[in-house]
Amino acid sequence: MPKTGKNDHAKDEELPSTLQRSDQKAQDTFAKTYDSAAEEYDDKGRAARTAYSALKHTHENVGDHWEPNDEAGPSDEHAEGGRDSEQDTAGGVDANASKEHLYERARELDVEGRSTMDKDELVQALQKANDAKTRQARKD
C-alpha cells in the first residue's frame, strides 16, 4: 500500500509508529523511498529496508522517534557498505557521530553509566534505550 498520499506527503496511518512521532521530513523521506522501492522491487520487505536505509542517512533514532542528523551521510558501517554489508546495523543510532554526540544522546535518554562508556558501548546502550522507549510509547 502506498505510503505517500495525494498531497505528496506521508500518510500518517501507513507509517511505523516511530515515524508517526517524527517530523514531516522524516515521514516523507521514508514514505517516498518506500513507494519508489516497492514499485521497483515488488517486495515490501526490501522496500521497507530501502526506506529505512534512506532515512538513516538524514535522521537518527532518538528514543521513540527520529530526529534530523547534523550532517547527511551513512549512520553506521552497515549503511556505508550497502545492502550486502556483513557489518551489524546500529538500528538508527548514528554510530558515525562523535563520542560527545553519542554521550549527549545518552544523557537525553538518561542512560545509566554513560560517563564510563566508550563509543561502542554508548551505541549499544542507545540502541537498548531506543528500543525501550519505543516499546513504552506503543503501550501508551
DSSP file (Angstrom, degrees, kcal/mol; ACC not computed):
  #  RESIDUE AA STRUCTURE BP1 BP2  ACC     N-H-->O    O-->H-N    N-H-->O    O-->H-N    TCO  KAPPA ALPHA  PHI   PSI    X-CA   Y-CA   Z-CA
    1    1 A M              0   0    0      0, 0.0    37,-0.0     0, 0.0     0, 0.0   0.000 360.0 360.0 360.0 135.0    0.0    0.0    0.0
    2    2 A P        -     0   0    0      0, 0.0    30,-0.1     0, 0.0    29,-0.1  -0.284 360.0-158.8 -61.7 141.1    1.4    3.4   -0.9
    3    3 A K  S    S+     0   0    0     28,-0.4     8,-3.6    27,-0.1     2,-0.4   0.576  73.0  74.8 -93.8 -13.1    2.8    5.4    2.0
    4    4 A T  B    S-A   10   0A   0     27,-0.3     6,-0.2     6,-0.3     2,-0.1  -0.866  70.5-150.4-106.5 134.3    2.5    8.8    0.2
    5    5 A G    >   -     0   0    0      4,-3.1     3,-1.8    -2,-0.4    -2,-0.1  -0.194  37.8 -84.2 -92.0-174.2   -0.9   10.5   -0.3
    6    6 A K  T 3  S+     0   0    0      1,-0.3    -1,-0.0     2,-0.1    -2,-0.0   0.767 125.7  61.4 -62.9 -27.4   -2.3   12.8   -2.9
    7    7 A N  T 3  S-     0   0    0      2,-0.2    -1,-0.3     1,-0.1     3,-0.1   0.373 116.4-114.0 -82.2   6.6   -0.7   15.8   -1.2
    8    8 A D  S <  S+     0   0    0     -3,-1.8     2,-0.3     1,-0.3    -2,-0.1   0.642  82.8 112.1  69.2  17.0    2.8   14.3   -1.8
    9    9 A H  S    S-     0   0    0      1,-0.1    -4,-3.1    22,-0.1    -1,-0.3  -0.789  78.1 -83.1-114.3 162.6    3.2   13.8    2.0
   10   10 A A  B     -A    4   0A   0     -2,-0.3     2,-0.8    14,-0.2    -6,-0.3  -0.300  37.0-121.2 -63.2 143.3    3.4   10.6    4.0
   11   11 A K    >>  -     0   0    0     -8,-3.6     3,-1.8     1,-0.2     4,-0.5  -0.805  21.7-149.6 -84.1 112.0    0.1    9.0    5.1
   12   12 A D  G >4 S+     0   0    0     -2,-0.8     3,-1.5     1,-0.3    -1,-0.2   0.869  93.0  54.4 -53.3 -43.9    0.4    9.0    8.9
   13   13 A E  G 34 S+     0   0    0      1,-0.3    -1,-0.3    -3,-0.1     4,-0.1   0.654 105.2  55.2 -69.7 -13.8   -1.6    5.9    9.4
   14   14 A E  G <4 S+     0   0    0     -3,-1.8    -1,-0.3   -11,-0.2    -2,-0.2   0.521  93.2  91.2 -92.1  -7.9    0.6    3.9    7.0
   15   15 A L  S << S-     0   0    0     -3,-1.5     5,-0.1    -4,-0.5    12,-0.0  -0.550  85.7 -99.3 -93.6 152.3    3.9    4.7    8.8
   16   16 A P    >>  -     0   0    0      0, 0.0     4,-1.7     0, 0.0     3,-1.0  -0.312  43.5-107.8 -58.6 153.0    5.6    2.8   11.5
   17   17 A S  H 3> S+     0   0    0      1,-0.3     4,-1.0     2,-0.2     5,-0.1   0.830 117.4  58.3 -59.7 -35.5    4.9    4.2   15.0
   18   18 A T  H 34 S+     0   0    0      1,-0.2    48,-0.6     2,-0.2    -1,-0.3   0.854 109.0  46.7 -64.7 -31.2    8.4    5.7   15.4
   19   19 A L  H X4 S+     0   0    0     -3,-1.0     3,-1.8     1,-0.2    -1,-0.2   0.803 101.8  63.4 -79.2 -29.3    7.8    7.7   12.3
   20   20 A Q  H 3< S+     0   0    0     -4,-1.7    -1,-0.2     1,-0.3    -2,-0.2   0.785 106.2  47.1 -62.8 -24.7    4.4    8.9   13.3
   21   21 A R  T 3< S+     0   0    0     -4,-1.0    -1,-0.3    43,-0.2     2,-0.2   0.232 103.5  87.0 -97.7  12.6    6.1   10.7   16.2
   22   22 A S  S <  S-     0   0    0     -3,-1.8    45,-0.1     1,-0.2    -3,-0.1  -0.563  86.0 -80.9-110.7 171.9    8.7   12.2   13.9
   23   23 A D     >  -     0   0    0     43,-0.7     4,-2.1    -2,-0.2     3,-0.2  -0.179  43.5-104.3 -71.2 166.5    9.0   15.4   11.8
   24   24 A Q  H  > S+     0   0    0      1,-0.2     4,-3.1     2,-0.2   -14,-0.2   0.856 118.7  56.7 -60.1 -38.6    7.4   15.7    8.3
   25   25 A K  H  > S+     0   0    0      2,-0.2     4,-2.6     1,-0.2    -1,-0.2   0.915 108.0  47.3 -62.7 -42.5   10.8   15.4    6.6
   26   26 A A  H  > S+     0   0    0     -3,-0.2     4,-2.3     2,-0.2    -1,-0.2   0.932 114.2  47.8 -62.2 -45.5   11.5   12.0    8.2
   27   27 A Q  H  X S+     0   0    0     -4,-2.1     4,-2.8     1,-0.2    -2,-0.2   0.929 114.4  45.1 -61.4 -46.9    8.0   10.8    7.3
   28   28 A D  H  X S+     0   0    0     -4,-3.1     4,-2.8     2,-0.2     5,-0.4   0.887 110.6  54.0 -67.7 -38.7    8.2   12.0    3.7
   29   29 A T  H  X S+     0   0    0     -4,-2.6     4,-1.8    -5,-0.2     5,-0.2   0.948 114.4  41.5 -58.7 -49.1   11.8   10.6    3.3
   30   30 A F  H  X S+     0   0    0     -4,-2.3     4,-2.8    -5,-0.2    -2,-0.2   0.951 117.4  46.9 -62.8 -50.2   10.6    7.2    4.4
   31   31 A A  H  X S+     0   0    0     -4,-2.8     4,-2.7     1,-0.2   -28,-0.4   0.917 114.0  45.1 -63.3 -46.7    7.3    7.2    2.5
   32   32 A K  H  X S+     0   0    0     -4,-2.8     4,-2.1     2,-0.2    -1,-0.2   0.901 115.9  46.6 -66.9 -39.7    8.6    8.4   -0.8
   33   33 A T  H  X S+     0   0    0     -4,-1.8     4,-2.8    -5,-0.4     5,-0.2   0.922 112.6  50.8 -66.8 -42.7   11.6    6.0   -0.7
   34   34 A Y  H  X S+     0   0    0     -4,-2.8     4,-3.0    -5,-0.2     5,-0.2   0.946 111.1  47.7 -58.5 -49.5    9.3    3.1    0.3
   35   35 A D  H  X S+     0   0    0     -4,-2.7     4,-1.9     1,-0.2    -1,-0.2   0.914 114.2  46.4 -60.4 -43.9    6.8    3.8   -2.5
   36   36 A S  H  X S+     0   0    0     -4,-2.1     4,-2.1    -5,-0.2    -1,-0.2   0.923 115.6  45.5 -64.5 -44.6    9.6    4.1   -5.1
   37   37 A A  H  X S+     0   0    0     -4,-2.8     4,-3.3     2,-0.2     5,-0.5   0.880 109.9  54.3 -67.9 -38.3   11.3    0.9   -3.9
   38   38 A A  H  X S+     0   0    0     -4,-3.0     4,-1.8    -5,-0.2    -1,-0.2   0.900 111.7  45.4 -62.8 -39.7    8.1   -1.0   -3.7
   39   39 A E  H  < S+     0   0    0     -4,-1.9    -1,-0.2    -5,-0.2    -2,-0.2   0.896 117.6  44.5 -68.0 -40.7    7.4   -0.2   -7.3
   40   40 A E  H  < S+     0   0    0     -4,-2.1    -2,-0.2    -5,-0.2    -3,-0.2   0.924 128.1  23.8 -70.0 -46.4   10.9   -1.0   -8.3
   41   41 A Y  H  < S-     0   0    0     -4,-3.3    -3,-0.2    -5,-0.1    -2,-0.2   0.672  83.4-141.9 -99.2 -19.8   11.4   -4.3   -6.4
   42   42 A D     <  +     0   0    0     -4,-1.8     2,-0.3    -5,-0.5    -4,-0.1   0.898  68.9 112.3  53.5  42.7    7.8   -5.5   -5.9
   43   43 A D     >  -     0   0    0     -6,-0.3     4,-2.5    -5,-0.1     5,-0.2  -0.893  55.8-159.9-148.0 108.9    8.9   -6.7   -2.5
   44   44 A K  H  > S+     0   0    0     -2,-0.3     4,-2.4     1,-0.2     5,-0.2   0.867  93.3  52.0 -61.8 -38.7    7.5   -5.0    0.7
   45   45 A G  H  > S+     0   0    0      2,-0.2     4,-2.2     1,-0.2    -1,-0.2   0.928 112.3  44.4 -64.0 -45.6   10.3   -6.2    2.9
   46   46 A R  H  > S+     0   0    0      1,-0.2     4,-2.4     2,-0.2    -2,-0.2   0.881 111.9  54.0 -67.0 -36.8   13.0   -4.9    0.6
   47   47 A A  H  X S+     0   0    0     -4,-2.5     4,-2.4     2,-0.2    -2,-0.2   0.913 109.3  48.3 -62.5 -42.2   11.1   -1.6    0.1
   48   48 A A  H  X S+     0   0    0     -4,-2.4     4,-2.6     2,-0.2     5,-0.2   0.915 111.5  49.3 -65.3 -42.9   11.0   -1.1    3.9
   49   49 A R  H  X S+     0   0    0     -4,-2.2     4,-2.1     1,-0.2    -2,-0.2   0.905 112.3  48.6 -62.2 -40.9   14.7   -1.9    4.3
   50   50 A T  H  X S+     0   0    0     -4,-2.4     4,-2.2     2,-0.2    -2,-0.2   0.904 111.3  49.9 -65.2 -41.6   15.5    0.6    1.5
   51   51 A A  H  X S+     0   0    0     -4,-2.4     4,-2.3     1,-0.2    -2,-0.2   0.910 111.4  47.8 -65.7 -42.4   13.3    3.2    3.1
   52   52 A Y  H  X S+     0   0    0     -4,-2.6     4,-2.4     2,-0.2    -1,-0.2   0.886 109.4  54.6 -64.6 -37.3   14.9    2.8    6.5
   53   53 A S  H  X S+     0   0    0     -4,-2.1     4,-0.6    -5,-0.2    -2,-0.2   0.929 110.2  45.5 -61.7 -45.1   18.3    3.0    4.8
   54   54 A A  H >X S+     0   0    0     -4,-2.2     3,-1.0     1,-0.2     4,-0.5   0.910 112.3  52.0 -63.6 -41.8   17.5    6.3    3.2
   55   55 A L  H >X S+     0   0    0     -4,-2.3     4,-2.5     1,-0.2     3,-1.4   0.890 103.2  57.9 -61.6 -40.6   16.0    7.6    6.5
   56   56 A K  H 3< S+     0   0    0     -4,-2.4    -1,-0.2     1,-0.3    -2,-0.2   0.640  98.4  61.6 -68.6 -13.9   19.2    6.7    8.4
   57   57 A H  H << S+     0   0    0     -3,-1.0    16,-2.5    -4,-0.6    -1,-0.3   0.684 120.1  23.3 -81.5 -18.8   21.2    8.9    6.0
   58   58 A T  H << S+     0   0    0     -3,-1.4    11,-2.9    -4,-0.5     2,-0.3   0.589 126.1  34.7-119.9 -17.7   19.3   12.0    7.1
   59   59 A H  E  <  -B   68   0B   0     -4,-2.5     2,-0.4     9,-0.3    -1,-0.2  -0.898  60.5-143.9-137.2 161.5   17.9   11.2   10.6
   60   60 A E  E     -B   67   0B   0      7,-2.9     7,-2.7    -2,-0.3     2,-0.5  -0.972  28.6-110.6-127.7 148.0   18.8    9.2   13.7
   61   61 A N  E     +B   66   0B   0     31,-2.6     2,-0.5    -2,-0.4     5,-0.2  -0.636  36.4 179.4 -77.0 123.5   16.6    7.2   16.0
   62   62 A V  E >   -B   65   0B   0      3,-3.2     3,-1.4    -2,-0.5     2,-0.5  -0.931  58.6 -54.4-130.0 106.1   16.3    9.0   19.4
   63   63 A G  T 3  S-     0   0    0     -2,-0.5    71,-0.3     1,-0.2    70,-0.1  -0.501 123.0 -12.5  65.7-116.9   14.1    7.3   21.9
   64   64 A D  T 3  S+     0   0    0     -2,-0.5     2,-0.3    69,-0.2   -43,-0.2   0.149 130.8  39.4-106.5  18.2   10.7    6.7   20.3
   65   65 A H  E <  S-B   62   0B   0     -3,-1.4    -3,-3.2   -45,-0.1     2,-0.4  -0.902  79.8-100.1-152.9 178.8   11.1    8.9   17.2
   66   66 A W  E     -B   61   0B   0    -48,-0.6   -43,-0.7    -2,-0.3    -5,-0.2  -0.907  29.4-167.9-112.1 137.1   13.6   10.1   14.5
   67   67 A E  E     -B   60   0B   0     -7,-2.7    -7,-2.9    -2,-0.4   -45,-0.0  -0.926  32.5 -94.2-122.8 148.7   15.5   13.4   14.6
   68   68 A P  E     -B   59   0B   0      0, 0.0    -9,-0.3     0, 0.0     2,-0.1  -0.290  38.2-123.1 -61.3 141.8   17.4   15.1   11.8
   69   69 A N        -     0   0    0    -11,-2.9     3,-0.1     1,-0.1   -12,-0.0  -0.482  13.6-126.4 -76.2 154.8   21.2   14.5   11.7
   70   70 A D  S    S+     0   0    0      1,-0.2     2,-0.4    -2,-0.1    -1,-0.1   0.857  99.1  22.0 -67.4 -35.1   23.5   17.5   11.8
   71   71 A E  S    S-     0   0    0      2,-0.1    -1,-0.2    -3,-0.0     2,-0.1  -0.995  86.6-118.1-134.8 139.6   25.1   16.1    8.6
   72   72 A A        +     0   0    0     -2,-0.4   -14,-0.2    -3,-0.1   -15,-0.1  -0.462  62.4  94.0 -73.7 147.3   23.7   13.8    6.0
   73   73 A G  S    S-     0   0    0    -16,-2.5    23,-0.1    -2,-0.1    -2,-0.1  -0.816  77.4 -39.1 151.6 172.3   25.5   10.5    5.4
   74   74 A P        -     0   0    0      0, 0.0   -17,-0.1     0, 0.0    22,-0.1  -0.279  42.8-146.9 -63.0 143.9   25.5    6.8    6.5
   75   75 A S  S    S-     0   0    0    -22,-0.2    21,-1.2     1,-0.1    20,-1.1   0.660  71.8  -2.0 -88.0 -17.8   24.7    6.2   10.1
   76   76 A D  S  > S-     0   0    0     19,-0.2     4,-1.9    18,-0.2     5,-0.2  -0.944  83.5 -83.7-160.7 177.3   26.9    3.1   10.6
   77   77 A E  H  > S+     0   0    0     -2,-0.3     4,-1.7     1,-0.2    10,-0.2   0.824 123.4  57.0 -63.6 -31.6   29.3    0.7    8.9
   78   78 A H  H  > S+     0   0    0     10,-0.7     4,-1.0     1,-0.2     7,-0.3   0.937 107.7  47.0 -63.8 -45.9   26.3   -1.4    7.6
   79   79 A A  H  4 S+     0   0    0      1,-0.2     3,-0.3     2,-0.2    -2,-0.2   0.850 109.9  54.0 -65.2 -34.0   24.8    1.7    5.9
   80   80 A E  H  < S+     0   0    0     -4,-1.9    -1,-0.2     1,-0.2    -2,-0.2   0.867 109.9  47.9 -65.6 -36.0   28.2    2.5    4.4
   81   81 A G  H  < S-     0   0    0     -4,-1.7     3,-0.4     1,-0.2    -1,-0.2   0.615 104.2-140.1 -83.7 -13.3   28.5   -1.0    2.9
   82   82 A G    ><  -     0   0    0     -4,-1.0     3,-2.1    -3,-0.3    -1,-0.2  -0.295  48.1 -30.8  83.8-170.9   25.1   -1.1    1.4
   83   83 A R  T 3  S+     0   0    0      1,-0.3    -1,-0.2    -4,-0.1    -2,-0.1   0.797 136.4  47.2 -56.3 -36.8   22.5   -3.9    1.2
   84   84 A D  T 3  S+     0   0    0     -3,-0.4    -1,-0.3     2,-0.0    -2,-0.1   0.302  81.2 133.1 -92.5  10.8   25.1   -6.8    1.1
   85   85 A S    <   -     0   0    0     -3,-2.1    -7,-0.1    -7,-0.3    -3,-0.1  -0.335  46.8-156.0 -63.5 139.4   27.2   -5.4    4.0
   86   86 A E        +     0   0    0      2,-0.1    -1,-0.1    -2,-0.0    -8,-0.1   0.460  62.2 108.2 -92.9  -2.8   28.1   -8.0    6.6
   87   87 A Q  S    S-     0   0    0    -10,-0.2     2,-0.1     1,-0.1   -11,-0.0  -0.397  78.3-105.4 -71.1 150.8   28.5   -5.3    9.2
   88   88 A D        -     0   0    0     -2,-0.1   -10,-0.7     1,-0.1     2,-0.2  -0.482  31.9-122.0 -73.7 147.9   26.0   -5.0   12.0
   89   89 A T        -     0   0    0     -2,-0.1    -1,-0.1   -11,-0.1   -13,-0.0  -0.605   4.8-139.8 -85.7 152.1   23.5   -2.2   11.9
   90   90 A A    >   -     0   0    0     -2,-0.2     3,-1.5     3,-0.2    -1,-0.1   0.284  40.9-119.0 -94.4   9.6   23.3    0.3   14.8
   91   91 A G  T 3  S-     0   0    0      1,-0.3     3,-0.1   -31,-0.0    -2,-0.0   0.801  75.8 -41.1  63.6  32.1   19.5    0.3   14.5
   92   92 A G  T 3  S+     0   0    0      1,-0.4   -31,-2.6   -32,-0.1     2,-0.3   0.290 104.3 128.7  98.0 -10.9   19.1    4.0   13.7
   93   93 A V    <   -     0   0    0     -3,-1.5     2,-2.1   -33,-0.2    -1,-0.4  -0.631  68.8-120.5 -74.2 135.5   21.7    5.2   16.2
   94   94 A D    >   +     0   0    0     -2,-0.3     3,-2.0     1,-0.2   -18,-0.2  -0.530  40.4 172.7 -79.1  79.7   24.2    7.5   14.4
   95   95 A A  T 3  S+     0   0    0     -2,-2.1   -19,-0.2   -20,-1.1    -1,-0.2   0.654  72.8  62.4 -65.8 -16.1   27.2    5.3   15.2
   96   96 A N  T 3  S+     0   0    0    -21,-1.2    -1,-0.3    -3,-0.1   -20,-0.1   0.509  84.7 101.0 -86.5  -4.9   29.4    7.5   12.9
   97   97 A A  S <  S-     0   0    0     -3,-2.0    -4,-0.0   -22,-0.3   -22,-0.0  -0.247  86.4 -84.4 -72.1 167.1   28.8   10.5   15.2
   98   98 A S     >  -     0   0    0      1,-0.1     4,-2.3     4,-0.0     5,-0.2  -0.257  33.6-113.6 -68.7 159.8   31.3   11.7   17.7
   99   99 A K  H  > S+     0   0    0      1,-0.2     4,-2.7     2,-0.2     5,-0.2   0.875 119.3  56.5 -60.1 -37.2   31.6   10.2   21.1
  100  100 A E  H  > S+     0   0    0      2,-0.2     4,-2.3     1,-0.2    -1,-0.2   0.901 106.7  48.5 -62.6 -41.7   30.4   13.6   22.5
  101  101 A H  H  > S+     0   0    0      2,-0.2     4,-2.3     1,-0.2    -2,-0.2   0.934 112.9  47.5 -63.4 -46.0   27.3   13.5   20.4
  102  102 A L  H  X S+     0   0    0     -4,-2.3     4,-2.4     1,-0.2    -2,-0.2   0.895 110.6  52.2 -62.8 -40.4   26.5    9.9   21.5
  103  103 A Y  H  X S+     0   0    0     -4,-2.7     4,-2.3     2,-0.2    -1,-0.2   0.914 108.5  51.0 -61.5 -42.7   27.1   10.9   25.1
  104  104 A E  H  X S+     0   0    0     -4,-2.3     4,-2.4     2,-0.2    -2,-0.2   0.910 110.4  48.8 -63.0 -41.9   24.7   13.8   24.8
  105  105 A R  H  X S+     0   0    0     -4,-2.3     4,-1.9     2,-0.2    -1,-0.2   0.908 110.7  51.4 -62.6 -40.9   22.0   11.5   23.3
  106  106 A A  H  <>S+     0   0    0     -4,-2.4     5,-2.8     1,-0.2    -2,-0.2   0.875 109.2  50.5 -64.2 -36.8   22.7    9.0   26.2
  107  107 A R  H ><5S+     0   0    0     -4,-2.3     3,-1.3     3,-0.2    -2,-0.2   0.922 108.4  52.1 -65.4 -43.9   22.2   11.9   28.7
  108  108 A E  H 3<5S+     0   0    0     -4,-2.4    -2,-0.2     1,-0.3    -1,-0.2   0.860 114.2  43.1 -59.3 -36.1   18.9   12.9   27.0
  109  109 A L  T 3<5S-     0   0    0     -4,-1.9    -1,-0.3    -5,-0.1    -2,-0.2   0.341 112.3-121.6 -94.4   5.9   17.7    9.3   27.3
  110  110 A D  T < 5 -     0   0    0     -3,-1.3     2,-0.5     1,-0.2    -3,-0.2   0.891  40.1-176.2  57.0  45.7   19.0    9.0   30.9
  111  111 A V    > < -     0   0    0     -5,-2.8     3,-1.1    -6,-0.1    -1,-0.2  -0.619  22.9-128.1 -74.4 122.3   21.3    6.0   30.1
  112  112 A E  T 3  S+     0   0    0     -2,-0.5    -1,-0.1     1,-0.2    -5,-0.0  -0.477  86.6  17.5 -74.2 142.2   22.9    4.9   33.3
  113  113 A G  T >  S+     0   0    0     -2,-0.2     3,-1.5     1,-0.1     4,-0.4   0.542  79.4 136.4  79.6   8.4   26.7    4.5   33.4
  114  114 A R  G X   +     0   0    0     -3,-1.1     3,-1.2     1,-0.3    -2,-0.1   0.795  59.8  65.9 -60.0 -30.9   27.2    6.6   30.3
  115  115 A S  G 3  S+     0   0    0      1,-0.3    -1,-0.3   -12,-0.0    -3,-0.0   0.722 106.1  42.3 -68.5 -19.3   30.1    8.6   31.7
  116  116 A T  G <  S+     0   0    0     -3,-1.5    -1,-0.3     2,-0.1     2,-0.2   0.397  94.0 106.7-104.4   2.2   32.3    5.5   31.8
  117  117 A M    <   -     0   0    0     -3,-1.2     2,-0.1    -4,-0.4   -14,-0.0  -0.541  61.0-137.7 -85.8 145.9   31.3    4.0   28.4
  118  118 A D     >  -     0   0    0     -2,-0.2     4,-2.3     1,-0.0     5,-0.2  -0.358  41.6 -88.7 -85.5 179.0   33.4    4.0   25.3
  119  119 A K  H  > S+     0   0    0      1,-0.2     4,-2.2     2,-0.2     5,-0.2   0.904 126.9  48.7 -60.0 -45.7   31.9    4.9   21.9
  120  120 A D  H  > S+     0   0    0      1,-0.2     4,-2.2     2,-0.2    -1,-0.2   0.893 111.5  50.4 -62.9 -39.4   30.8    1.3   21.1
  121  121 A E  H  > S+     0   0    0      2,-0.2     4,-2.6     1,-0.2    -1,-0.2   0.877 108.6  52.6 -66.3 -37.2   29.2    0.9   24.5
  122  122 A L  H  X S+     0   0    0     -4,-2.3     4,-2.6     2,-0.2    -2,-0.2   0.919 108.2  50.9 -63.3 -42.9   27.3    4.2   24.0
  123  123 A V  H  X S+     0   0    0     -4,-2.2     4,-2.3     2,-0.2    -2,-0.2   0.939 113.0  45.5 -59.4 -47.4   26.0    3.0   20.7
  124  124 A Q  H  X S+     0   0    0     -4,-2.2     4,-2.1     1,-0.2    -2,-0.2   0.902 113.2  49.7 -63.9 -41.3   24.8   -0.3   22.2
  125  125 A A  H  X S+     0   0    0     -4,-2.6     4,-2.5     1,-0.2    -1,-0.2   0.875 110.6  50.5 -66.1 -37.0   23.3    1.5   25.2
  126  126 A L  H  X S+     0   0    0     -4,-2.6     4,-3.0     2,-0.2     5,-0.2   0.898 108.1  52.5 -68.0 -40.0   21.5    3.9   22.9
  127  127 A Q  H  X S+     0   0    0     -4,-2.3     4,-2.4     2,-0.2    -2,-0.2   0.945 112.3  45.8 -57.7 -47.2   20.1    1.1   20.8
  128  128 A K  H  X S+     0   0    0     -4,-2.1     4,-2.2     2,-0.2    -2,-0.2   0.912 113.8  48.1 -63.3 -43.9   18.7   -0.5   24.0
  129  129 A A  H  X S+     0   0    0     -4,-2.5     4,-2.5     2,-0.2    -1,-0.2   0.899 111.2  50.9 -64.8 -41.1   17.3    2.8   25.3
  130  130 A N  H  X S+     0   0    0     -4,-3.0     4,-2.5     2,-0.2    -2,-0.2   0.929 110.2  49.4 -62.0 -45.3   15.6    3.5   21.9
  131  131 A D  H  X S+     0   0    0     -4,-2.4     4,-2.5    -5,-0.2    -2,-0.2   0.911 111.9  48.7 -60.3 -43.0   14.0    0.0   21.9
  132  132 A A  H  X S+     0   0    0     -4,-2.2     4,-2.4     2,-0.2    -1,-0.2   0.915 111.8  48.6 -64.3 -43.7   12.7    0.5   25.4
  133  133 A K  H  X S+     0   0    0     -4,-2.5     4,-2.5     2,-0.2    -2,-0.2   0.895 112.1  49.3 -64.1 -40.2   11.3    4.0   24.7
  134  134 A T  H  X S+     0   0    0     -4,-2.5     4,-2.1   -71,-0.3    -2,-0.2   0.925 110.3  49.8 -66.0 -44.2    9.6    2.7   21.5
  135  135 A R  H  X S+     0   0    0     -4,-2.5     4,-1.2     1,-0.2    -2,-0.2   0.928 112.8  47.9 -58.4 -44.8    8.1   -0.3   23.4
  136  136 A Q  H  X S+     0   0    0     -4,-2.4     4,-1.6     1,-0.2     3,-0.4   0.907 110.1  51.6 -63.6 -42.6    6.8    2.1   26.1
  137  137 A A  H  < S+     0   0    0     -4,-2.5    -1,-0.2     1,-0.2    -2,-0.2   0.859 106.8  54.0 -64.3 -35.0    5.4    4.5   23.5
  138  138 A R  H  < S+     0   0    0     -4,-2.1    -1,-0.2     1,-0.2    -2,-0.2   0.779 107.5  51.3 -70.7 -25.9    3.5    1.7   21.8
  139  139 A K  H  <        0   0    0     -4,-1.2    -1,-0.2    -3,-0.4    -2,-0.2   0.838 360.0 360.0 -76.9 -33.9    1.9    0.7   25.1
  140  140 A D     <        0   0    0     -4,-1.6    -1,-0.2     0, 0.0    -2,-0.2   0.471 360.0 360.0 -70.8 360.0    0.7    4.2   25.8
